Amino acid sequence: MSWVTALLVYVVIWWLVLFCVLPLGIRPAEDDEHAERAGAPANPRIGYRILLTTGIAAIVFAAVYALIQSDLISFRRMG
């Protein structure tokens, strides 16, 4: 696997994990006159979610990379 392919696979995994991590633990903001939107989260903690996503994506990517390198799954040969 070339480094470009590996980078693209990691980016796809990262985005998939991000969309799985975003809704975890979200609570809507309390009703007050300063709220921007009714469904806006009270404390989104985006920095924490990005770090968590990066860690989980790295673990998933390592597993995918090991699986591809072990030739259990091959994208080069048919049958």
JOQUI-V458658 format. One record per run of one state. SS is the DSSP state (H for helix, E for strand, L for the rest). FROM is the first residue (numbers start at 1). TO is the last residue. If there is no record, write none. Layout:
# JOQUI-V458658
[[SS/FROM/TO] [SS/FROM/TO]]
This chain:
# JOQUI-V458658
[[L/1/2] [H/3/21] [L/22/27] [E/28/28] [L/29/40] [E/41/41] [L/42/45] [H/46/69] [L/70/79]]
